[in-house]
Amino acid sequence: MSSPFRTFDGREPYPIFDGVGLQAIAGDQVFLGRVTYEPGTTVQRHSHEHTEQAMLVLEGSLTMTIGDESREMGPGDACIVNRGTEHELHSAGGVTFIEALSPVPLDHIGDRERDLVLGDLNGSLHVER
């Protein structure tokens, strides 16, 4: 079992999409990540078939579209994207936010040996995407 402790400072983010870096830790049932968008980055409309997503903006801003509703989000703003709900993100000036996902989507784990801390369920609830 890997250590249950992490520091994201000084660690290279996993390039999950063009212009998007992700630093993550996950257990059997929850995923927590710090996400950074370079200025001008857009993640096109998509959905997570199995996972629910919570986001909290730390720095910068982004335009978040969930379903048919769009909002400009800045530091301290948060949102929930229910599983199966289409959403899109764009940051003109760059943004850093924390996201939590459940169940754990394995496509968001850059290094499964380092970033997964498995318990008695041994990852049995994880989903590929």
N, C-alpha and C positions, 0 to 999 in steps of 0.2 A: 504494500500500500504506500502511495506517495504521501508526503507530508500534507497535513490539512492547512498549512499556512502559506501565504503568497505575498509577494510585493510586486506591484506592477511598475514601480518606478525603476527606470533604467533598463527595462526589458523591451526588446523590439516587439511591436505589435504584429499580429498575424494579419496579412493583407487579405481580408475576406472578400472584398470587391475593390475595383479600381478606386483609389482615393479614400478607402475606408480601412482603418486599422483597428484591430480588436485584441484586447488582453482579457483572458478569461480564466475562471475557475468554475468547476462543476462537480456536483456530487451525484448521488443516485437520482435525486428528484428535482434539483434546482441548478440553474446556470446563472452566473453573475459575470458581467463583462463591462469593461470600460471601452467605449467606442469613440474613435476620433475620425472626423470627416475633414479632408482638406478643402480649402475654399473652392467653390464651384462644383462640388460633388453632388450627384443625384443617384439615388438608388431607385430604379424604376418600380412601378406598381407591381406588387407581388403579394402572396399570402403564405402563411405558415399553416399547412394542413392540420398539424397536430399540436402546435405550441401556442401558448398565450404569452404575450410580451408586455412587460411594464418598462417604461422609460422615464428617467429623470435627467433633465438637462443641467450640466454643471457650468459650462462656459460656452460663449458664442450663442448662435441661434440657428434654427432650422425651420423650414416650412414642412409641416407634417400633414399629410392627407390620409385620413382613415375613412374608408368608404367614400362618401361624397362630401365630407366635411374637411376643410383645410384650416389650419391655425398656424400662426407664427409662434414658435416656442423659444423661450429664453431661459436663463438661469432660474432654477426653482420650479419651472413648469414640468408637469408630468402627464403621462397618458397611458392608457391600456389599449392594446390591440388584441382582441379576442381571436382565438384560433379560427382559421378559415376566412378572416376579414382582410380584404385587399387594402394595401396601404402603400404610400410612396413618401420618400424623404428627399429634401433638397436643402443644402446649406450654401448660401452665397459666400459667406465669409469664414466658414469653418465652424465646427462645433465639437464639443466633448460631452458625452452623456453616459450614464450608467444604464444598463439594461439587464433585466432578469427575465428568463424564459423557463417555462415548464410545460411539458417534460423537456429534458435536455436534448437539444438538437445537435447531433454529432458533427454536422457540417460547420458548426461554429467553434469547434475545438481544434486549434492549430497543432497542438502537441498532446496527444491523448495520454502519453506516458507521464508527462509533467502536469497537465492541467485537469485531469480527472482524479478525484478523490472518492473512490468507490467504497461503499459500505456493504452491508449484508445482502442488498439487492443486486450487487455486482453489475450495475448498469442495465438491468433487465427492462427498465421503463424508458430507456433512451430511444430516440427516433433518429433516423438518418437525416431528415430535413425538417 
